[in-house]
């Protein structure tokens, strides 16, 4: 091999050594400087929190103090969000007004619209507290914006709901169809609010069946948790859906609503090929107290799937003392070890002294 | 005795093999560094726990913390107390006493006023018989499972069966989680709940840190050189390698000391494989296999922000055993799932992920130790050009140093857990020093691990630890 190759090897080594040394030196200098910056930042944050507390007491100097402190959108958003976890009501309103007078709202608005990517979500969350027309408009624009990152869009939606604005579900959900980031649980909070305020929107959307199974399940659960009894016909229909997850969610929702379900629907669901659906049906029977299905539950104590056996035993126990005694009798008389185990475990979990 | 020409040809080919493997390894490291860098820069960091709490507290799914314990009487009570103090909305702590021969169970019963309870438990995964399940009225979130000894994988399987949360967190009883670790680690499950099946966090070394009541109160560096070498290794392994593999969707390991898994997915995959020494890596590979086979979209991720502190061995004997065991675990997993290697069905995991294991774990130590052995031999036979040998050696060392220094930048960008600027200088010096002895020793241990694997050794080896109790 020629000497030039040898020279190249040594040159590369020396360059790497020099780069490493330089980088390490930069790192150390950066650390020394950044520790001071961090100290100063923490100090400013503490001062801002103090100024916010003063503002809550309507202190005349609070606006001036906030004006000098509220320079970066990150600091403002962070302080405001933290403050909002500590203080509520008129005290919080006074602090927000002071921040607005100090010009903080404009800074946060700018950050939410086109600020640094990593702080946009936090800015969108903070906007919920300003409640001005500008904030509402910005939040709406961001929710509708195709280029808005999904996490920012969901945070904007939550902020809009927090302010009490109506939200167009189709506008919010449309971009999620193609995104890899499909179903953040933060959407569940959005669905819950919509279920409470405008349940018809959710019912319509579920009926359209245009969303992924996961999103539809979240919507179904939101309806049930918000006690939307108008959803009953839809939920009964969904117990025959082609997706087992949807069937399971529908039955869980019916259980949560605690309204009687048509006997033929229950019988069909208890014979569902998917264990998760059978288990959800058994749970629903127990919650609602459909004692006419007790014999079917007893038959399911021998189901091949553990979750179904356990749910059935649990449902029987939930039907009342009469059925708990029946379970005790089954545990004593049955020849099947699996049945006895399911019953025994269930009874041991019941709040009564005399279990098997 | 040998024909000089033949020897010369052999020397050239061996040299090409050793240099070739080294080059491929270095290329992989450089790529990992670039990808990790990109990932780190693009990931928004949330420094304050309160922001996370506000965002996720009412959305985060329940988690079961499963902590297998074997002969942990000295530290178990404090470990459990620190687990129960974690900042998370809904979680249960399941301690699995894996047939300890000491008073681990008695300490727990005494400290938490435990009573035998009957708890409905799924029997989806096989494990050694359970002798009893204990609960406490004072601490309803704590469950202790007492079972026959079966090893860590067996204990985790028992814990998974008993758990009721949709997500479980596997961890070591002697590790310490930062109080917001669960809140941070659950983020992928919240953001992408449909696809996320497993998430790994960062494991850092607690040697040199001050730990009080199961909480890291101040971070620092150990004065033990072996622990310092390992500190640099851990920074590289987590903030560079795992971040990069996670980014490209081919993460093959989530540390057994701290990982979150979707319970249903793990049960479908058959749980932890009992009788393996690398059960953590094996489970991740099984999950990849299961989901790839079923053509189901999924995500196995590593995120740097949640931190678990663990104690590193400070003596050569314990460290040797640990490294031999880790290496056996890698080989075991590689050969057990060799059908995945370069199989298009398994995508990047089968190609890039397995190629990485092959280069770093299977061939890597062999090539490097071969180099150490043959250099003096070739020199004695007059077949070695000292100039070139030194040039390649310098290149290899400076490359390793550069990678380590850049990994420290990643640490500075994300976690900032080295409290003083002086710590960075020390670690920089350690990154240089590790090339002179430690690196060679490590390769020698890994080669021993290969030998033990070939002989079918399943020994875990005793781990000597100081424990956090006194610190």
Interface residues (C-beta under 8 A of the other chain):
Chain A: X1 X6 X9 X10 X12 X13 X14 X16 X17 X19 X20 X23 X24 X27 X28 X30 X31 X32 X35 X78 X81 X82 X84 X85 X117 X118 X119 X121 X122 X125 X151 X180 X181 X182 X183 X184 X185 X186 X188 X189 X212 X214 X306 X307 X310 X344 X345 X346 X348 X349
Chain B: X42 X43 X44 X45 X46 X48 X50 X51 X53 X54 X55 X58 X59 X60 X61 X117 X118 X119 X120 X121 X122 X123 X124 X189 X190 X191 X192 X193 X194 X195 X387 X388 X391 X392 X394 X395 X397 X398 X399 X401 X402 X405 X406 X408 X409 X412 X421 X424 X425 X428 X431
